[in-house]
Amino acid sequence: MDKPRFHIIYVDDDELTLKAIGRVIRRLKPDWTISLVKNPTQWEKGVLNNQSLSLVISDLLMPKLKGDALLEQVRQHYPGAVRALITGDTRQKITELATPSVHFVLPKPFSEDDFANVLNSVERLYKLPIDSETRNRLIGIEDFPVLPDCVRRLRATINNPNSDMEQIARVVSEEPPLVARLLQLANSAYLGFRNRTWSIETAINRLGIQSVESIAATMVGHNAFQHLSTKEHYAVVDEHIELANLSKSLGAFLGHDKAHAERLYLASVLSSLGELMVRELGCRKTGNNPICDLPSRFDTALVVSSYIIILWGYDFELAKIVLASGEASSLSDSEQASDGALLHYCRQWIRANDIEKAKLLQSWSSNIGAFFTQSYQETI
C-alpha cells in the first residue's frame, strides 16, 4: 500500500503570520505539500490537480471572508478534507466556534505543539484500517464534538512537567458536575477505600490522572450532544466506566503494570464517545444518517470513537485498541495479551445475562475464565 500524500492549504491575510506558520508546517512535515493563500476569497487556488486535499487551516478574522465561512465552503466542495480554525477572538468560546465545518479550533496564543497535534492527527486518521469511503463519511460528520475547553486545559496542565496536583485540581474544579462525579467515583465501594473524601485532590489521586482525564473528556462535552438528555449521556458514560473498571482489573489480574492497566481504563471510557455520537445522530432509532451504516467490518460506534480519539489528539495505539475491541472474531489464547481483546471480553461480560455468562465462561480460556468466575461470584 502506497504511503498517502498529504496536501495542506493554510489561509491567513497577515503575510508575516502566513509565512511564519508556513515555515513551522514545513519543518514539522517536510514530506507534505503546502499551499499558502493570503486572499481568503481565493483559497481554491491552493488546490492542486494531482493531489487530494487533506487539511485546510484558516485564520478566523479576515476581510471579505471569515475563516468559519471559508471552512464551510471547504466542507461543501471537499468534504473529505479535515478543517481547522485559528482564532485570537477570546470573546467566543471554542464550543461556539465548533460548527459542522470545523474539526479543530486553535486559540491564540498557540504553540508549535498545537500545530503538530493537528498534523499528526490527520496522519493517524489515514493509518486507521478503514476504507476511504468510511473515512470520508467520518470527516463529513456534522456537529462533530470538538475537544471541550476544560479538557484542553486539563490535558495541558497534566502534560506540563511543572504542574502539581493542586493545579490539576483547580482546572477540574471549574466544572462542578465533573467534581461531583469524580467524588462519587472516588468514594465508590469498588475502590475499597474505607474513608470518604470530599477533597478533589484526593479523588484525583485515588482515580488516577488518566482516568480523570478520560471521564472529563466524556462528561464535560455534554453540550456537543444536543439530542441526548443528560440522563442518557450519563448512562452511556457510566456503562463505559463500568467497562473501564473491569478491564483495568482484568489487566492487573493478568500481570499488567499500573500504567498499562490505566491505559485500558482510558481506552474503555473514551470508547463511549462513539456510542454518544451514534445516539446523537439517531442511529439507534432511525439509522437515516450516512454515518449509521458504515462500510466497515468494525462496529460503527467504535469506528466513530477511534476517529474522535485521533482528532482529539490521543495517540494512534489508543485508537487501535478501541477499534479492535469490537471485532466479532473469536479470541484465541494467543490473543489474550491484546488490549483490544481484553476490552472485548469485558464488554461481552457486562452485556451478558446469567445464562450467557455461563456460556462465556465455558468458551474462554482458563486464566480469563478464572478472573470472570471470581468477578461473577462477587456479584451474586
N, C-alpha and C positions, 0 to 999 in steps of 0.2 A: 504493500500500500504506500503510495507516494505521500511524502510529508506535505501537509496543506500549506499553501502560500497565503500569507496574511497581508491584507491591504487596509490601511487606516487613512481616514480623512480627518484632519484637525482643522477646525474653523475658529478664527479669532480675528476681530477687526483691529486689535492692537498688534502692530507689526513686531514690536520688540518681544512681546509675550509669545507671539506666534513662532518666531524664530527660536526663542529660548526653549519652549516646550518641544519644538521640533528636534532640537539637539538632544533633549532628555530622552525622547522616544527612540531616536536613532541609536543612542548609547545603550539603552535597555534592550532594544530589539533590532540589532543591526541587519538581520535577515529579512525584516519586514519592509514592505513598500509603503512609503508615507507620502500623502499629498497634503500640502499646506495651503489653505484657502483663506484669504483676507476678507473678501466680499461675501457675506453670508447668502445673498441672493443668487450667487453663482457657485454654490457648493457642489453642484453636479459636475462642474468642470474638473473636479478632483477624481471622478470615477474613471477607471481605466478599462479599456475594452477587453484586455486579455486577463483580467483578474477579477474575481468576485469581491464584493465589498464586505470586509469582516467587521469593521468597527468605525463609528463616527463619533468624534468628540467635539462638542461645541461649547463656546462660552455662552452665557445666558444673555447678558445685557449688551446688545449690538444694535446699531441703527438699521432701519428698514426691515429687519427680520430678527426677532429674538430667537435665542437658542432652542427653547422648548418648541416653538413653531417650526423651526428648521428640522428638528428631530422628528416631528410629526410628519413632515414631508418625506424624510428618510424612511420612516415606517411604512408609508403608503407605497413608495417606489421600490424600496429594498427591504422587505420585511425580514429577511434573514440576517441583517446586519445588527450587531449589538450597538446600543446607543448610550452615550454618557454625556452628562451636562455639568459644566463648570459654573459655579456661581459665587459671587462675592456679596450678594444681597442677603445680609443677615436678617432682614425683616421677615423672610419667608422660611418656614421650616422645611426640612428635607422632604417630609411626607407630603407637603403641599406641592412640591415640585415633581413628585413621583407620579407623573401622568402615564397613561398607557404607552407613550412614546419614549419613556426614559427607563433605562435599566440601572444606571449608576448616577448618583449625584455626588460631585466632588466640591465640597465647600472650601472657599479660600479662608485662610492660607492652607494650601495643601503641600505635601512633600513628594519627593521622588518615589517614596514607597507607595503613596496613594496611586500614582500612575502605574507603577509596577504591578500593583494589585489588579487594576483593570486589565492590563495587557496579559498578565498571567491567567486571569480568569477566562479570557477569550480563548487562549491556547488550550486550557483544560477542558473547556466545553467541546472542543473539537477532538479531544482524546477520549471522550466518553464512547463506549462501544454501542452507539446508536446510529441509525441511518440518517442521511441528510434531510429527508422529509420530516422525521421526528424532531431533529434539531431545529429546523426552520419553524415548526409548529410551536416548539418551546419558546423560541425567541419572539414569536408573534403573540405570546400570551398578553392579553390586555389586563390592566390593573395588577401588574406584577408587583409583589411586595418588595419594596426597597428596604435595605437594612435600616432599622429604626435608629434615630439619633442616639438614644440612650445606649443601645447595644454597640454602636460605633465608638462612643466614648468609653464604654466599659472595656471593649477589646483593646483600645489604645492604652488605657490605664494598666490593664493586665500585662500587655506586652512591653510596657515601659520598665526597664530594669530598676529605675529609681523609685517606682511606686511601692507603697506598702499596703497592708490590709485596710488601714483606715481610709486611704484614698479610694480603694476599690469599693468599700462600704458606702462612702459618700456618694459615688456615682449611682450605686444601686438604690440608695435612699431617695433618689429623685423620682422614683416610680413606686408610690405607696402600695398599689396592688401586688407588685413584684415582691416587695418586702414582706407583705402578709403571706404570700405563697411560700417564700423561702423559709420563713419562720415555721410555718406549718409543716413543711417537709423536714426541716432540721429537728423538729420535736416529734416526728412520727415514730411509732414503735418499731418500724422496720430498721432504723439505725441503731436502736438499742441503747440510747443514752438515757440514764436514769433521771438526770436533772433537766428540767425545761429551761429554755433560754429565750430571752427577749432581746438579745443583742444580735444585730445583723452581722457583726464581725464574727461572732461565734458561729452563727448559722452558716456563713460562707466557709469557715474552717471545717465545719462538720461535713458539708456537702461537697466541698472541693471547688476550686475556681472554674475548671472546665464545665462542671455540672451547672454551676450558677450561670455561666455564660450561655449555655445551651437553653436553659429554662428561660432566661431573659429573652433570647432570640425568638423563642416560640410564643411567649406570652405578651411581650410589650408590643408586638406588631399587630395587635388585635384590630386596630383601625384600618389595616390594609385589607381586611376581610369584611366587606360591607354587608354581605348577605348572611353572615353567620352570627347567631346570637352569642353573647358572652358565655352562656351556659354550654352551648355546643362546642365553642372554641376550647374552653377549659376541659371539657370531657375528652376531646381528642388529645390534648396535651397530657392529661392525666393518664390516659391509656399508654402513651409512649413513655411517660415517666415510670410507669409500672414495668414496661418492657426494658427500660434502661436499668432499673434496679436489678431485675432478673438477669439481664445479660452481663452486668458488672459482677454479680455474684457468681455466675457461671464461669466467667473469665478467671476470677480469683480461685475458684474450685479447681480449674484446670491448670493452675500454676502461673497464670499471667501476673506480671508485676503490676504495681499500683497504677503506673502511668498507662499501661496497656488496658487495664480494666476501666480507667477513666475515659479512655478513648471509645470503648464500647458504649459507655454511658452517653457520651457526646453524640455518637452516630445514631443511637436509638432515639434520643429526644429530637434531634434535628430531622429525623425521618418523618416527624409529624407534619413538617411544612408542606409536603406534597399532598398529604391527606386533607389538610386545611384548604389548599388551593383547589383540589378536586371538588370538594364540597362547595367552595365559593363559586365555582363555575357551574354547579348544578349537575355534575356528572353522576352523582349517586341517585339523582331523581329523574332527570330527563335525558342526559347524555347527548345534548344537542350541540355542545361546544366542540370545535375541532380538536381540542386537546384531550377530549374524553375517550377517543378511540385511536390511540397512537399505534402506528405500525411497528411495534417493537415487541420483542419476546419478553421484555421485562414488565413488571407491574406498573401501571400508569402512575399511580401515586408516588412510587419510589423513583421513577424516572424524573418526575417533576421535583421531588425532594433533592435528588442529585444535582439537578440543574440549578436550583435555588442555592444550594450549598456552595456550588462553584462560583456563582455570581456574587455571593456574599463574601467571597474571599477565603473560604476554607480550602484546605489542600485537596488534591485530586484523589489521594488514597482514601480519605474520608468519604468522598462521593462514591467511590467504587465499593466500599463496604456497604453503604446503604443500598446501592443498586443491586449488588449480589445477594442481599438478604431476602429478596423476594422471588428468586428463581425457584421454579417448581420442580427442578431436577432433584433426584434422590441424593441424599448426602451420605457418602460412604465414610468409613473410618479414616481414610486418608485425608478427608476434607475437614476433620474435626478442628484443626488449628485455624481454619479460615474464619476471620471475624464475621464475614457476611453469613457464613453457615451458622455461627453461634446465634446471631440475631434471628436467623430463620427458625432455628429450633425454639427460641424463646417466644417468637411471635405465634408459632403454631400452638405452643403450650398455653399461652394466655387466652387464645381464642377457642380452645377446645373445651367441650363439656367433659364430664367424668368418664363417660364411655369412650370418647375419642382419646382422652388422656391415657387410658389403659392400653389402647391400641398403639399409641405412640411409644409408650414405654416398652412394649414388646418389639417394636421395629427399630428402636435406637440402640446404639452400641452400649456396652456395659458401663463405661465411665460416664457417658452422657446420661444414661438411664439412672445411674446411681444418684446424680445430682437432682434430677427431676423427681425421683422417687422420694428423696428427702424433702424436696420442696412441696410435693403433694401431701405428704404425711403431716407437714407443719400446718397445712390449711384445713385439715379435717378434724 
